[in-house]
Amino acid sequence: MSIETISILVLFISFIGLLAYGVPVAYSIGISTTLTLLLNIVFMPATTTAAQRMTTGIDNFALLAIPFFILAGELMNRGGIAKRLIDFAKSLIGSLPGGLAYVNIIAAMLFGAISGSAIAAASAIGSTLTDKMEKEGYPREFSASVNISSSTTGLLIPPSNVLIVYALASGGTASVAALFIAGYAPGILVGLALMFMVFLYAKRKNLPRAPRVSFKQLLIDFKNAFLSLTLLVIVVGGIVAGIFTATEAAAIAVVYAVLLGFLNRELKFTDFRPILLQSAKTTAVVMFLIATSMAMSWLFSFEGIPQMLTSLLVESVNNPFLVLLLINITLLIVGTFMDMTPAVLIFTPIFLPVAMALGMHPVQFGMVIVLNLCIGVCTPPVGTLLFVGSGVAKVPVTKVIAPLLPLLGAMVLILLIITYFGEISLWLPRLFGLIE
């Protein structure tokens, strides 16, 4: 057995073993990478190489966007933006049967898109709407399942931190601007699919509808939400137009969120300390995950794992349809036990070459891998969003699973559609001249 084969076995066995033992993902990645490098100590010093690759992995200007977007999301969460978006969505479609469930989906799409955080969307929208929905006759576990699944749309609709991480992991083959624009179609499709499932549920359970609001009230709610919605135009429009980079757009989003919070009279100077502290904690966790994952990604390249896997899949499975299906199944399984950021950083270098060898555009593959992992964050055993959404709704996770499954099924259907119909993800970036 060659040293390369032994290295690969040590890497994967130690990584899976550490995860199974309950070691945090970032530590599991770092330890398994260092153990594998020890086998190559003749060629390089293990600890020095691991530390160097972790440092250079996060030495990237584009990654500055992540702490800024995290801070902007915290500011928006406390700045009254969620309530204004919910009121606007309720005025639009609250009068339909099961209207509050539609409101939950649209508000989550809007808030997730503005904040770039699924957890922020689940917390803000869920804490505001769950009690209202229960009072109007909606089962609490159903409300939680709608909130959990719809909050993932903010990871596809820009600005999205995960898409920035994917741009880094793709090695420059997919730009942040192209990914941001491409995310709109899959994100909206997921939202529509969830709304269709709610429609079927509402029809079967005869869910209530809210009173129809006057046109005057609709205009008032739109006016209150207008400045919040404008942030989307400023951030994404500025990036696409080339006025500023994603990092600069994130900084602008922070300034805008502060001004809007004070304008709405929801933000106080005393709020800044807990906001900054929480943002720093979240940023530290994310950056450490990125650092260790980048070291492992470099090790993949050093051992030639992506090239080996590409040759194996393309040559042994002659059907591109089946290869892409295998990739999706693998990513769906990975998403159940691994957080999104390390999963994107670890599996993009492995599967992107395979997808490109089959003719898939890197931007399209970005949508595929992110949607796969969006489904993963809604499922046990890790399921960060599942636990957050259940906690906010004060419902046991076991009760949420049953109403959540049909919604996840709808998301899987959209996943297959964007996997095999590339133009759904690519037509908007092509329209704006961001890809050829």
Disulfide bonds with the S-S distance in Angstrom:
none
